[in-house]
Amino acid sequence: MSTATVIPLPTRLEGMTTRDLESELLGLAGHIAAAQCRFLQLLAEFDQRDGWAGDGIRSCAHWLSWRAGMSLRTATEHLRVAHALQHLPKIGEAFAAGRVSYSKVRAITRITGTDT
């Protein structure tokens, strides 16, 4: 018999202090960055396995645009960053821990090829 996990209801915004709002915002930003990092790790592996290949699909970016509903330009950029992260383990570690955002990682991957 499995037990159900109880998910607490979010605190009403009106009842939160400004400091509580700030704390939750920053915590969620870290979770979003960590999730984005995992998404990109999976995307790079999916591309390397040609998981996207099929009738009428031209590339992994094309597949991502179609299946995830993002623009082709955004999909291409996600794919570029995903592959660049494979060569930047320290940046990837900080990203996975939520210490840096996707925007920062994207900028870093444009100017560097290594962690050093």
C-alpha positions in Angstrom: 0.0 0.0 0.0 1.5 3.3 -1.0 1.1 6.5 1.0 0.1 9.7 -0.6 2.5 12.7 -0.3 0.7 15.7 1.1 1.7 18.9 -0.7 1.2 21.9 1.4 -0.9 24.7 0.0 1.0 27.8 -0.8 0.9 30.6 1.7 -1.5 33.4 0.7 0.6 36.2 -0.7 -1.2 38.7 1.4 0.0 36.9 4.6 3.6 36.9 3.6 6.2 39.4 4.7 8.3 41.1 2.2 11.3 39.2 3.5 9.4 35.9 3.1 8.5 36.9 -0.5 12.2 37.6 -1.2 13.3 34.3 0.3 10.8 32.3 -1.6 11.5 34.1 -4.9 15.3 33.4 -4.5 14.7 29.8 -3.5 12.5 29.2 -6.5 15.0 30.9 -8.8 17.6 28.4 -7.6 15.1 25.5 -8.3 14.4 26.9 -11.7 18.1 27.1 -12.6 18.7 23.5 -11.3 15.7 22.3 -13.4 16.9 24.2 -16.5 20.4 22.6 -16.0 18.9 19.1 -15.9 16.7 19.9 -18.9 19.9 20.9 -20.9 21.8 17.8 -19.7 19.0 15.6 -20.9 18.7 17.5 -24.2 22.4 17.1 -25.0 22.2 13.4 -24.4 18.9 13.1 -26.4 20.6 14.9 -29.3 23.7 12.7 -29.2 21.5 9.6 -29.3 19.6 11.1 -32.3 16.4 10.7 -30.2 14.8 13.3 -32.3 15.3 11.6 -35.7 12.2 10.8 -37.6 10.2 11.5 -40.7 10.2 15.2 -41.5 12.4 16.1 -38.5 15.4 18.1 -39.6 17.3 18.5 -36.4 17.1 18.3 -32.6 16.4 22.0 -32.5 13.5 21.5 -35.0 12.2 18.6 -32.8 12.4 20.8 -29.6 10.7 23.7 -31.3 7.8 21.4 -32.4 7.5 19.2 -29.3 8.3 21.8 -26.6 6.6 24.8 -28.3 9.6 27.1 -28.3 10.8 29.2 -31.2 13.4 27.6 -33.4 15.9 30.3 -32.4 15.3 29.6 -28.7 15.6 25.8 -29.3 18.8 26.3 -31.2 20.3 28.4 -28.4 19.2 25.8 -25.8 20.9 23.1 -27.8 24.1 25.2 -28.1 24.3 25.8 -24.4 23.4 22.1 -23.7 26.4 21.0 -25.7 28.7 23.7 -24.3 27.9 22.6 -20.8 29.4 19.2 -21.5 32.8 20.9 -21.6 32.3 23.2 -18.6 32.0 20.9 -15.5 32.5 23.7 -12.9 29.9 25.9 -14.6 27.6 22.9 -14.9 28.0 22.1 -11.2 27.2 25.7 -10.2 24.2 25.7 -12.5 22.9 22.4 -11.2 23.1 23.7 -7.7 21.1 26.8 -8.6 24.0 29.2 -8.0 24.0 30.6 -11.5 21.0 31.3 -13.9 20.5 30.1 -17.4 21.1 33.6 -18.6 24.5 33.7 -17.0 25.4 30.3 -18.2 24.3 31.2 -21.8 26.5 34.3 -21.7 29.5 32.4 -20.2 29.2 29.7 -22.9 29.4 32.4 -25.6 32.8 33.6 -24.4 34.6 30.6 -23.1 35.3 27.1 -24.2 36.6 25.8 -20.8 36.3 26.3 -17.1 39.7 27.9 -16.8 
